[in-house]
Amino acid sequence: MEKLARTPAVVMNMLYSGIGIARSLGEHGVPVIGLSSQRRAYGHFTRYAKVRQCPDSRNEPEALLPFLLQLGEELGAPSVIFPTRDDDVLFLDRFRRELESKFILTIPESAVLNACLNKWETYQWARRAAVTAPKCWLIETEADVHRVLEEITYPCVAKPVSTHHWRREGNWNLVGCRKAIGIGSREELVAEYAALGRADQRLLLQAMVPGADDNLVIAACYLNRDAKWVAGFNTRKLLQIPEGFGTGCIVQAADRTELFDSTARLLETMRYTGIAEVEYKWDEAKREFHLIEINPRPWDQHRLGPACGVDVIYLAYCEHAGLPVPAIRKRPSNVKWIAEDSFLLAALQLIRRRDPKLRRLLELARGKRIYAIWSMRDPLPWLAYMIMLFIPYLAKTGASWLVRKGTFGASDPHEGDPIYQRKSAKG
């Protein structure tokens, strides 16, 4: 058992999710090796992992494979490997046969994985499992757009069938650096498809569930290797950046256990195994939750799990390392997770614009908090972020503002504001 207790964990990409995984496991004494293709990633400085530079799973998968095989040789016994992006999941699945002799993969089987990453297949599985989901239409060609124009209800949402297709090199700019697009009319749909189709002809149209971002609720969970529910907890998004179709910036632990039955039914029907983040949106008018998507891997806010008594990362590690699964002591929590880099940049932009939304932003951040980067017990990643990224950002934008002010007089406060594409960097 002592030998098993030293089974190392390998974490792919040391950003929000990766740092969180290293901290969850490191706090239990698990040796962690972090992998990073970014030379200026703040996660390199965590005390909970030894970080190695490596090729990127998105852009250099063929180069990453021999790197990992060599790492596996060095480690000796198989180690537990955790992905943090869809590209990592796809890489592990693509080279599953080659990697399984050196690593213990924490991802579902290929067919199940593809069903989660393909939003149309997810919708079909929801229907089979009798889980409420917004009506969807699959677009594969321009002819399909014109065929469904009459039956689609507006507003609707245009999404990639598989998110990673929009993330490929060049496609992200073609889609306007957007992960989803609200469509208000037939004319908008035709115009948007003309642009989106250049990145990927396939498109999912989804009926829009009304309501603000704080109607988005997560059922986070772990299912064992027999595809049986082990434990789960809930979170609720309070703020997304950008608003509407962005990434969670302030997310709070919640108590919506009524979602567990439908989530377990869906995932067990699919024969899902591993860590999952299942997102729903509450429809106030219909008084029901609608399934939005399944995220088949660790996600940014998984560190809220320990605050709720359910650390899905450690649960996954223990089962895959052959250790006894720890007892679940679920407890209520109202802790908030804050992506402080996004929060700071949003606050600075609101200050520059003298935007009254600043007060609301600060109010949302009140209460007991944990952070994506900062930790009292692991402060170096935060210091690295400040020195390598935030202070240079302040200097650059401050100088730019002074130049515009001195040259042109009072300028449009929105002019020149950078769009902080955190998601494009972390994938």
GIKA-V429733 format. One record per residue. N is the residue number from 0. PSI is psi in radians with two decimals (999 if undefined). NEAR is the number of other C-alpha atoms within 10 Angstrom. Layout:
((N & PSI & NEAR) (N & PSI & NEAR))
This chain:
((0 & -0.62 & 8) (1 & -0.64 & 7) (2 & -0.75 & 7) (3 & -0.61 & 12) (4 & -0.36 & 15) (5 & 0.16 & 14) (6 & 2.10 & 22) (7 & 2.79 & 22) (8 & 2.46 & 25) (9 & 2.25 & 27) (10 & 2.20 & 24) (11 & 1.96 & 25) (12 & 2.11 & 29) (13 & 1.09 & 28) (14 & -2.59 & 22) (15 & -1.06 & 21) (16 & -0.74 & 27) (17 & -0.77 & 26) (18 & -0.75 & 27) (19 & -0.73 & 26) (20 & -0.79 & 33) (21 & -0.70 & 27) (22 & -0.76 & 23) (23 & -0.77 & 21) (24 & -0.70 & 22) (25 & -0.59 & 17) (26 & -0.35 & 13) (27 & 0.14 & 11) (28 & 0.23 & 13) (29 & 2.25 & 20) (30 & 2.28 & 18) (31 & 2.34 & 25) (32 & 2.11 & 21) (33 & 2.44 & 26) (34 & 2.40 & 23) (35 & 2.35 & 23) (36 & -0.11 & 18) (37 & 2.16 & 18) (38 & -0.38 & 10) (39 & 0.47 & 12) (40 & 2.26 & 18) (41 & -0.42 & 23) (42 & -0.26 & 29) (43 & -0.40 & 25) (44 & 0.11 & 20) (45 & 2.51 & 23) (46 & -0.20 & 18) (47 & 0.06 & 25) (48 & 2.60 & 26) (49 & 2.04 & 15) (50 & 2.37 & 21) (51 & 2.41 & 14) (52 & 2.41 & 14) (53 & 2.92 & 19) (54 & 2.80 & 19) (55 & 2.40 & 20) (56 & -0.45 & 24) (57 & -0.85 & 19) (58 & -0.38 & 13) (59 & 0.91 & 13) (60 & -0.65 & 19) (61 & -0.48 & 14) (62 & -0.53 & 13) (63 & -0.59 & 18) (64 & -0.97 & 18) (65 & -0.55 & 14) (66 & -0.82 & 14) (67 & -0.67 & 18) (68 & -0.68 & 17) (69 & -0.71 & 12) (70 & -0.73 & 17) (71 & -0.67 & 18) (72 & -0.75 & 12) (73 & -0.68 & 10) (74 & -0.41 & 14) (75 & -1.75 & 10) (76 & 2.62 & 15) (77 & 2.44 & 19) (78 & 2.79 & 25) (79 & 2.18 & 21) (80 & 2.33 & 22) (81 & 2.15 & 28) (82 & 2.76 & 26) (83 & -0.08 & 23) (84 & 2.81 & 24) (85 & -0.65 & 21) (86 & -0.63 & 21) (87 & -0.77 & 20) (88 & -0.80 & 24) (89 & -0.68 & 21) (90 & -0.85 & 20) (91 & -0.65 & 25) (92 & -0.71 & 19) (93 & -0.71 & 13) (94 & 0.51 & 13) (95 & -0.83 & 17) (96 & -0.74 & 9) (97 & -0.59 & 14) (98 & -0.41 & 19) (99 & -0.31 & 14) (100 & -0.32 & 14) (101 & -0.38 & 21) (102 & 2.68 & 25) (103 & 1.93 & 20) (104 & 2.40 & 21) (105 & 0.47 & 24) (106 & 2.76 & 25) (107 & 3.00 & 23) (108 & 2.78 & 15) (109 & -0.84 & 15) (110 & -0.71 & 11) (111 & -0.75 & 19) (112 & -0.81 & 21) (113 & -0.58 & 18) (114 & -0.52 & 20) (115 & -0.68 & 25) (116 & -0.35 & 21) (117 & 1.90 & 19) (118 & -0.54 & 25) (119 & -0.74 & 22) (120 & -0.67 & 15) (121 & -0.76 & 23) (122 & -0.73 & 24) (123 & -0.69 & 14) (124 & -0.65 & 18) (125 & -0.71 & 23) (126 & -0.71 & 14) (127 & -0.64 & 12) (128 & 0.08 & 18) (129 & 0.76 & 12) (130 & 2.22 & 17) (131 & 2.29 & 16) (132 & 2.64 & 22) (133 & 2.53 & 16) (134 & 2.44 & 16) (135 & 2.69 & 19) (136 & 2.33 & 18) (137 & 2.18 & 16) (138 & 2.17 & 23) (139 & -0.34 & 15) (140 & 2.93 & 15) (141 & -0.56 & 14) (142 & -0.60 & 9) (143 & -0.62 & 14) (144 & -0.88 & 20) (145 & -0.52 & 13) (146 & -0.63 & 12) (147 & 0.02 & 15) (148 & -0.66 & 14) (149 & -0.45 & 9) (150 & -0.27 & 8) (151 & 2.44 & 18) (152 & 2.49 & 17) (153 & 2.54 & 15) (154 & 2.71 & 15) (155 & 3.10 & 22) (156 & 2.29 & 19) (157 & 2.24 & 23) (158 & 2.75 & 20) (159 & 2.54 & 25) (160 & -0.74 & 23) (161 & 2.11 & 20) (162 & -0.68 & 17) (163 & -0.38 & 19) (164 & -0.64 & 15) (165 & -0.33 & 23) (166 & -0.16 & 23) (167 & 2.74 & 15) (168 & 2.19 & 12) (169 & -0.61 & 10) (170 & -0.59 & 18) (171 & -0.70 & 18) (172 & -0.61 & 14) (173 & -0.57 & 16) (174 & 0.19 & 22) (175 & 0.47 & 13) (176 & 0.71 & 15) (177 & 2.39 & 18) (178 & -0.32 & 19) (179 & 2.70 & 18) (180 & 2.21 & 18) (181 & 2.32 & 20) (182 & 2.16 & 22) (183 & -0.17 & 13) (184 & 2.95 & 15) (185 & -0.74 & 18) (186 & -0.72 & 10) (187 & -0.73 & 12) (188 & -0.83 & 21) (189 & -0.76 & 16) (190 & -0.75 & 12) (191 & -0.69 & 16) (192 & -0.56 & 21) (193 & -0.61 & 13) (194 & -0.81 & 14) (195 & -0.59 & 22) (196 & -0.36 & 18) (197 & -0.45 & 12) (198 & -0.74 & 21) (199 & 2.11 & 19) (200 & -0.49 & 16) (201 & 2.43 & 20) (202 & 2.53 & 23) (203 & 2.23 & 20) (204 & 2.26 & 28) (205 & 2.29 & 26) (206 & 2.36 & 20) (207 & 2.22 & 20) (208 & 2.12 & 24) (209 & 2.71 & 14) (210 & 2.76 & 14) (211 & 3.06 & 15) (212 & -0.51 & 20) (213 & 0.06 & 17) (214 & -0.03 & 18) (215 & 2.12 & 24) (216 & 2.48 & 28) (217 & 2.37 & 27) (218 & 1.81 & 25) (219 & 2.40 & 28) (220 & 2.97 & 26) (221 & 2.25 & 25) (222 & 2.38 & 24) (223 & -3.07 & 17) (224 & -0.22 & 17) (225 & 0.22 & 11) (226 & 0.64 & 18) (227 & 2.42 & 18) (228 & 2.28 & 21) (229 & -0.90 & 16) (230 & 2.82 & 20) (231 & 2.89 & 27) (232 & 2.95 & 31) (233 & 2.61 & 25) (234 & 2.84 & 28) (235 & 2.31 & 25) (236 & 2.24 & 22) (237 & -0.54 & 21) (238 & 2.28 & 24) (239 & 2.61 & 19) (240 & 2.10 & 19) (241 & 2.82 & 16) (242 & 2.47 & 11) (243 & -1.02 & 15) (244 & 0.75 & 15) (245 & -2.72 & 16) (246 & 2.48 & 19) (247 & 2.22 & 22) (248 & -0.72 & 24) (249 & 2.06 & 25) (250 & 2.35 & 28) (251 & 2.48 & 27) (252 & 2.50 & 23) (253 & 3.06 & 21) (254 & 1.48 & 18) (255 & 1.05 & 14) (256 & -0.24 & 11) (257 & -0.32 & 10) (258 & -0.26 & 21) (259 & -0.67 & 19) (260 & -0.85 & 11) (261 & -0.64 & 17) (262 & -0.80 & 26) (263 & -0.71 & 23) (264 & -0.77 & 17) (265 & -0.91 & 20) (266 & -0.66 & 24) (267 & -0.58 & 17) (268 & -0.67 & 15) (269 & -0.22 & 20) (270 & 0.77 & 17) (271 & 2.50 & 28) (272 & 2.50 & 24) (273 & -2.83 & 28) (274 & 2.39 & 25) (275 & 2.51 & 27) (276 & 1.95 & 25) (277 & 2.07 & 22) (278 & 2.37 & 22) (279 & 2.80 & 24) (280 & 2.34 & 25) (281 & 2.18 & 20) (282 & 1.84 & 17) (283 & -0.70 & 12) (284 & -0.75 & 9) (285 & -0.15 & 8) (286 & 0.87 & 8) (287 & 2.72 & 12) (288 & 2.50 & 22) (289 & 2.30 & 20) (290 & 2.29 & 24) (291 & -0.90 & 21) (292 & 2.88 & 20) (293 & 2.22 & 23) (294 & 1.90 & 17) (295 & 0.91 & 27) (296 & 3.00 & 22) (297 & 2.53 & 26) (298 & 3.12 & 20) (299 & -0.78 & 23) (300 & 0.36 & 26) (301 & -0.31 & 27) (302 & -0.15 & 25) (303 & -0.32 & 29) (304 & -0.91 & 22) (305 & -0.58 & 18) (306 & -0.45 & 19) (307 & 0.02 & 23) (308 & 0.25 & 18) (309 & 1.62 & 26) (310 & 1.64 & 25) (311 & -0.47 & 28) (312 & -0.84 & 26) (313 & -0.60 & 20) (314 & -0.83 & 25) (315 & -0.77 & 22) (316 & -0.84 & 23) (317 & -0.80 & 19) (318 & -0.76 & 17) (319 & -0.42 & 21) (320 & -0.01 & 19) (321 & 0.37 & 12) (322 & 2.76 & 16) (323 & 2.39 & 11) (324 & 2.21 & 14) (325 & 2.68 & 12) (326 & 2.48 & 9) (327 & 2.14 & 14) (328 & 1.26 & 10) (329 & 2.43 & 16) (330 & 2.66 & 12) (331 & 2.58 & 13) (332 & 2.59 & 20) (333 & 0.42 & 18) (334 & 2.51 & 19) (335 & 2.44 & 26) (336 & 2.26 & 26) (337 & 2.24 & 23) (338 & 1.61 & 20) (339 & -0.43 & 18) (340 & -0.82 & 21) (341 & -0.70 & 20) (342 & -0.81 & 18) (343 & -0.75 & 12) (344 & -0.69 & 17) (345 & -0.75 & 18) (346 & -0.73 & 18) (347 & -0.72 & 14) (348 & -0.68 & 16) (349 & -0.65 & 18) (350 & -0.80 & 13) (351 & -0.62 & 12) (352 & -0.10 & 15) (353 & 0.75 & 11) (354 & 2.22 & 12) (355 & -0.21 & 10) (356 & -0.23 & 13) (357 & -0.73 & 17) (358 & -0.76 & 11) (359 & -0.70 & 9) (360 & -0.79 & 17) (361 & -0.64 & 11) (362 & -0.71 & 10) (363 & -0.48 & 16) (364 & -0.11 & 20) (365 & 2.69 & 10) (366 & -3.01 & 11) (367 & 2.30 & 11) (368 & 2.63 & 15) (369 & 2.86 & 20) (370 & 2.74 & 19) (371 & -0.66 & 22) (372 & -0.84 & 25) (373 & 2.42 & 18) (374 & 2.33 & 14) (375 & -0.61 & 8) (376 & -0.11 & 11) (377 & 1.18 & 16) (378 & -0.30 & 14) (379 & -0.63 & 19) (380 & -0.67 & 23) (381 & -0.76 & 22) (382 & -0.68 & 16) (383 & -0.74 & 19) (384 & -0.79 & 19) (385 & -0.78 & 15) (386 & -0.75 & 13) (387 & -0.52 & 14) (388 & -0.90 & 15) (389 & -0.83 & 16) (390 & -0.79 & 12) (391 & -0.63 & 12) (392 & -0.80 & 15) (393 & -0.78 & 13) (394 & -0.75 & 11) (395 & -0.86 & 11) (396 & -0.60 & 15) (397 & -0.78 & 11) (398 & -0.71 & 12) (399 & -0.72 & 13) (400 & -0.73 & 18) (401 & -0.68 & 12) (402 & -0.82 & 12) (403 & -0.69 & 15) (404 & -0.76 & 13) (405 & -0.55 & 10) (406 & -0.70 & 10) (407 & -0.02 & 9) (408 & -2.70 & 10) (409 & 2.23 & 9) (410 & 2.87 & 13) (411 & 2.14 & 11) (412 & -0.32 & 14) (413 & -0.32 & 11) (414 & 2.29 & 9) (415 & -0.04 & 12) (416 & 2.23 & 14) (417 & 2.49 & 11) (418 & 1.97 & 10) (419 & 1.75 & 14) (420 & 1.24 & 16) (421 & -0.69 & 12) (422 & -0.56 & 14) (423 & -0.49 & 13) (424 & -0.63 & 9) (425 & -0.27 & 15) (426 & 999 & 16))
